[in-house]
Amino acid sequence: MFYYFTQLRDFFFVFNIFKYITFRATMAAVTSFFICILAAPVVTRMFQQWRIREHARRQDCPGLASFHDQKEGIPTMGGIFIMGSIVVSVLLWADIGNRYIVLSLLTAVYLAVLGFVDDYVKLTKPGRHGIRARTKLLWQVLLGCFIGSYVFFNPDTTPHFATQLDVPFLKDMVVRLGWLYVPFIALVVIGTSNAVNLTDGLDGLAIGCVLIVSGTLAVLCYITGNVNFSQYLFVPYVANAGELTVFCSAIVGASMGFLWFNCHPATIFMGDTGSLSLGGCLGVIAVFIKKELWLILLGGIFVAEALSVILQVLSFKMTGKRIFKMSPLHHHFQLSGWHESKIITRFWIVGIIFSLMTLALLKIR
C-alpha cells in the first residue's frame, strides 16, 4: 500500500522514500515484529481457553517422555499470527502488483491453510497424527507444480533462462533441465516445506533457523533484482525480484517476534500452520531468484534434519538397524544427553556459518 504513495512524490517529496526497497524492507520487518509481539499474548490466552494445546507425548519413543512432559498443554498453532503478521506487513510495504510477491503470498496462505487443517485434525481426532501423509503430499505437489509451471511458461523470460539452475562456485556453468524443471521445483517446494516442519521439534529451533535463512535470502533477493550488483557478482539477474527483499524482511521480523515467545521455555508453538508455510515460502523465493541449489547450503540445518529422517527410515527397512538414536537429528542429540538449550544454540551457530558460507559464494565465483 505505502509503495503507491510514491505516485504523490511530485506533490510532496517525502513520499519519494517509499520507492526504496531498503526502506520498505526495514519497515516490513519492524511491522511484522510488532504485530507478532502484540498479537501473541492475546492469541495465547484465546488458545488456552479453547484448549488448542500441544499433545507432546510420543508413544513410539518413551525415551523422550521426560523431555516432552514439560511441553504438554502448551498452546500451539501460533503459525496463525506468524503468517498473519507477514501477510499484513507485505500488503502494507510491498508492491502488491509484483508477480513474485503475489505468488509468495499465495504460497504462504495455501500452505498455512494446509497446515491449519493438519493441526486441527491432530487436536480434534484423538490418536490421529494429522491428515494422511499422502493427502498432504498431494496438495504440496499441486502447489509445487503450479509454481514450477508458472516459472517455466513465464512470458518475461526465455525458455533457456527459465529452466536453468545457477550452480554455486562456478560462474559460467548452468544446468538446463527443460521439462524436468517443473517436477524439480515441485521437489524443492515439498522438500523445504517438510524440512522446516521436521526441524520444528525444540523450542525456538525451527523459527531461529528460518530467521537466519530468510535474512540471507533478503540479501540475495536484493542482489538478484539489481542489474549492477548481479552483473558484478556474476549471478543471474531477475527483473523485479528485488521486491522479494520486502517479503523476506517481513519473515525476519515475524520470526523475531515469534521467537520472543517460542524461545526456551516456549509459551506457544507454531504448529504445522507455521512450519509448512514458512518452509514453502523459503523454497519458492529461492526458486524465483534462481538460487535453488544454493538453498542446499544455506538451509543446511533443514537438509540435515530431513536427511536424518530419510536415512533412518531406509536403514531400518533395509537392515533392521537404526543409524541415529532417534530422528530427526535434534532428538538424537537429546537422547545423547545434550541439554535442549545447547542443541538449539549450536544448531543456530551452524546455521549462521552456513549463511556466511552462502554469502561468501558470491565472491568465490
C-alpha positions in Angstrom: 0.0 0.0 0.0 2.7 2.5 1.0 4.6 1.7 -2.2 2.0 3.5 -4.2 2.5 6.7 -2.2 5.5 7.3 -4.5 3.0 8.5 -7.1 2.5 11.5 -4.9 6.2 12.5 -4.7 5.6 15.3 -7.2 3.3 16.9 -4.7 5.3 16.2 -1.5 8.9 15.0 -1.8 8.8 13.0 1.4 6.7 10.3 -0.4 9.8 9.5 -2.5 11.2 7.4 0.3 8.7 4.7 -0.3 10.3 3.8 -3.7 13.4 2.5 -1.9 13.4 -1.3 -1.4 15.8 -1.0 1.6 13.5 1.4 3.5 10.3 -0.7 2.8 12.1 -3.9 3.7 13.3 -2.4 7.0 9.8 -1.2 7.8 8.3 -4.6 6.8 10.5 -6.3 9.3 9.6 -3.8 12.1 5.9 -4.0 11.3 5.7 -7.8 11.3 7.8 -7.9 14.5 5.4 -5.6 16.4 2.3 -7.4 15.1 3.7 -10.6 16.5 4.7 -9.1 19.8 1.2 -7.5 20.3 -0.8 -10.5 18.9 1.0 -13.3 20.7 -0.3 -12.7 24.2 -3.9 -12.3 23.0 -3.7 -15.4 20.8 -2.1 -17.5 23.5 -4.8 -16.6 26.0 -7.5 -17.5 23.5 -5.9 -20.8 22.6 -5.6 -21.7 26.3 -9.3 -21.0 26.7 -10.2 -23.0 23.6 -7.9 -25.8 24.6 -5.8 -25.6 21.5 -2.8 -27.2 23.1 0.1 -29.4 22.2 0.0 -33.1 22.6 3.7 -33.7 23.0 3.8 -37.2 24.4 5.1 -39.7 21.8 4.1 -43.4 22.3 6.6 -44.5 19.8 9.6 -43.2 21.8 9.2 -43.5 25.6 12.8 -42.2 26.0 11.6 -38.7 25.0 8.8 -38.7 27.6 10.9 -36.9 30.2 11.8 -34.2 27.8 8.3 -33.7 26.3 6.2 -33.8 29.5 7.0 -30.2 30.2 5.7 -29.2 26.7 2.4 -30.9 27.2 -0.5 -28.5 27.2 1.3 -25.5 25.7 -0.8 -23.6 23.1 0.0 -24.5 19.5 -0.9 -23.2 16.0 1.0 -20.0 16.6 1.7 -20.1 12.9 -1.6 -18.3 12.5 -0.3 -15.0 13.8 3.1 -15.6 12.2 1.6 -15.8 8.8 -0.9 -13.1 9.6 1.8 -10.7 10.5 3.8 -11.5 7.4 0.8 -11.0 5.1 -0.3 -7.7 6.7 3.3 -6.4 6.6 3.8 -7.4 2.9 0.4 -5.8 1.9 1.5 -2.6 3.6 5.0 -2.3 2.4 5.5 -4.3 -0.8 4.4 -3.7 -4.4 1.4 -6.0 -4.4 1.3 -5.8 -8.2 4.6 -7.6 -8.4 4.0 -11.2 -9.6 6.6 -12.6 -7.3 5.0 -11.0 -4.3 1.6 -12.3 -5.3 2.9 -15.9 -5.8 4.8 -15.8 -2.5 1.6 -14.6 -0.7 -0.3 -17.4 -2.4 2.2 -19.9 -1.2 2.1 -18.6 2.3 -1.7 -18.7 2.6 -2.1 -22.0 0.7 0.4 -23.9 3.0 -0.8 -22.2 6.1 -4.4 -23.5 5.4 -2.9 -26.9 4.7 -1.0 -26.8 8.0 -4.1 -25.5 9.8 -6.1 -28.5 8.7 -3.3 -30.8 9.7 -3.2 -29.2 13.2 -6.9 -29.2 13.5 -7.1 -33.0 12.8 -4.4 -33.6 15.4 -6.3 -31.6 18.0 -9.8 -32.9 17.3 -9.1 -36.6 16.4 -7.5 -38.5 19.3 -4.8 -40.8 18.1 -4.5 -39.2 14.7 -1.2 -37.6 13.7 -2.9 -35.1 11.3 -4.1 -35.6 7.8 -2.8 -38.6 5.9 0.7 -38.1 4.6 -0.3 -38.9 1.0 -3.1 -36.3 1.1 -0.7 -33.7 2.5 1.9 -34.6 -0.2 -0.7 -34.4 -2.9 -1.6 -30.8 -2.0 2.1 -29.8 -1.8 2.8 -31.4 -5.2 0.0 -29.4 -6.8 1.4 -26.2 -5.4 4.9 -27.1 -6.5 3.8 -28.0 -10.0 1.9 -24.7 -10.2 4.9 -22.6 -9.2 7.2 -24.6 -11.5 4.8 -24.2 -14.4 4.5 -20.5 -13.9 8.2 -20.0 -14.0 8.6 -22.3 -17.0 5.9 -20.5 -19.0 6.7 -17.0 -17.8 6.5 -14.9 -20.9 9.0 -12.4 -19.5 11.9 -14.9 -19.5 13.4 -17.1 -22.3 12.8 -20.8 -22.0 16.5 -21.4 -21.5 16.8 -18.9 -18.6 13.5 -20.1 -17.0 14.7 -23.7 -16.7 18.4 -23.1 -15.9 19.9 -23.7 -12.5 22.6 -21.5 -11.1 25.5 -23.7 -9.9 27.4 -22.5 -6.8 31.1 -21.9 -7.1 31.0 -21.9 -10.9 30.1 -18.6 -12.6 30.0 -19.9 -16.2 28.2 -23.1 -15.6 24.4 -23.6 -15.7 22.3 -26.7 -15.8 19.2 -26.5 -18.0 16.5 -29.0 -17.1 13.9 -28.4 -19.8 10.6 -30.1 -18.9 12.2 -31.7 -15.9 12.3 -28.2 -14.3 8.6 -28.4 -13.2 8.9 -31.6 -11.1 12.3 -30.4 -9.8 10.6 -27.2 -8.5 7.8 -29.3 -7.0 10.5 -31.2 -5.2 12.1 -28.0 -3.9 8.8 -26.7 -2.5 7.9 -30.0 -0.9 11.4 -30.5 0.5 11.7 -27.1 2.1 8.2 -27.2 3.5 8.6 -30.5 5.1 12.2 -29.9 6.2 11.2 -26.9 8.3 8.3 -29.0 9.6 10.7 -31.7 10.7 13.1 -29.2 12.4 10.2 -27.8 14.5 10.8 -30.1 17.5 12.6 -28.0 20.1 11.8 -24.5 21.5 12.9 -21.9 19.0 14.9 -24.2 16.9 13.0 -24.0 13.6 12.0 -20.3 13.9 15.6 -19.3 14.7 16.9 -21.2 11.6 14.1 -19.6 9.5 15.2 -16.2 10.7 18.8 -16.9 9.6 17.8 -18.3 6.2 15.2 -15.6 5.4 17.7 -12.8 6.4 20.3 -14.2 4.0 17.6 -14.7 1.2 16.7 -11.0 1.7 20.3 -10.1 0.7 20.3 -12.5 -2.2 16.9 -11.1 -3.4 18.2 -7.6 -3.4 21.4 -8.5 -5.3 19.5 -10.6 -7.8 17.0 -7.9 -8.5 19.7 -5.2 -9.0 21.3 -5.1 -12.5 24.6 -3.6 -11.3 25.1 -5.9 -8.3 24.1 -9.1 -10.2 26.4 -8.4 -13.1 29.3 -7.5 -10.8 28.8 -10.7 -8.8 28.0 -12.9 -11.8 24.6 -14.0 -10.6 21.6 -14.3 -12.9 19.6 -11.0 -13.0 15.9 -11.5 -12.4 13.9 -8.4 -13.2 11.5 -7.3 -10.4 12.8 -10.0 -8.0 14.3 -7.3 -5.7 10.8 -6.7 -4.3 11.1 -10.1 -2.6 13.5 -8.4 -0.3 10.5 -6.9 1.4 8.8 -10.3 1.7 12.0 -11.9 3.2 12.3 -9.0 5.7 8.7 -9.5 6.8 9.6 -13.1 7.5 12.6 -11.9 9.5 10.5 -9.6 11.6 7.8 -12.2 12.2 10.4 -14.8 13.2 12.0 -12.4 15.7 8.6 -11.6 17.1 7.6 -15.3 17.4 11.0 -16.3 18.8 10.3 -13.8 21.7 7.7 -16.3 22.9 8.9 -19.5 21.4 12.4 -19.4 22.9 13.1 -22.0 25.7 11.0 -22.5 27.6 8.3 -21.8 25.0 4.9 -20.4 25.8 3.5 -21.2 22.3 4.4 -23.4 19.4 3.9 -22.6 15.7 2.4 -26.0 14.7 2.2 -27.2 11.1 0.3 -24.0 10.3 3.6 -22.1 10.6 6.3 -24.6 9.7 4.8 -25.8 6.4 4.1 -22.3 5.2 7.4 -20.8 6.3 9.3 -23.6 4.7 7.3 -23.3 1.5 7.9 -19.6 1.3 11.7 -20.0 1.6 11.6 -22.6 -1.2 9.6 -20.6 -3.7 11.7 -17.4 -3.0 14.8 -19.4 -3.8 13.2 -20.6 -7.0 12.2 -17.1 -8.1 15.8 -15.8 -7.7 17.4 -18.9 -9.3 19.1 -20.0 -6.1 17.5 -23.5 -5.8 20.9 -25.2 -5.5 22.3 -22.6 -3.1 19.4 -23.4 -0.7 21.1 -26.8 0.0 24.0 -25.0 1.7 22.0 -22.0 3.1 19.4 -24.3 4.6 22.0 -26.9 5.7 20.3 -27.4 9.1 17.0 -28.2 7.4 18.7 -30.5 4.9 20.5 -32.4 7.8 17.2 -32.8 9.7 15.4 -34.1 6.6 18.2 -36.4 5.6 18.4 -37.9 9.1 14.8 -39.0 8.8 15.3 -40.4 5.3 18.4 -42.3 6.2 16.8 -43.6 9.4 13.8 -45.0 7.6 15.9 -46.5 4.8 18.4 -48.1 7.2 15.7 -49.6 9.3 13.8 -51.0 6.3 16.9 -52.4 4.6 18.9 -53.7 7.6 16.6 -53.5 10.6 19.0 -51.2 12.3 18.9 -47.5 13.1 21.6 -45.1 12.4 20.5 -42.5 14.9 19.1 -43.0 18.4 16.1 -41.1 17.0 15.3 -38.9 14.1 15.0 -36.0 13.3 18.6 -35.2 14.2 17.9 -32.9 17.1 16.2 -35.8 19.0 19.4 -37.9 18.5 21.4 -35.3 20.4 18.6 -35.0 23.0 18.9 -38.8 23.7 22.7 -38.4 23.7 22.4 -36.2 26.8 22.7 -32.8 25.3 20.6 -30.1 27.0 17.8 -28.6 24.9 19.2 -25.1 25.0 22.7 -26.4 24.0 21.2 -28.2 20.9 19.3 -25.1 19.8 22.1 -22.7 20.3 24.6 -24.9 18.5 22.2 -25.5 15.6 21.8 -21.7 15.3 25.6 -21.3 15.2 25.9 -23.9 12.5 23.0 -22.2 10.6 24.9 -18.8 10.8 28.0 -20.5 9.5 26.1 -21.9 6.5 24.6 -18.4 5.9 28.1 -16.8 5.9 29.4 -19.5 3.5 26.5 -18.9 1.2 27.2 -15.2 1.0 30.9 -16.0 0.5 30.0 -17.9 -2.6 29.1 -14.6 -4.2 32.8 -13.6 -4.3 34.2 -17.1 -4.8 32.5 -17.0 -8.2 
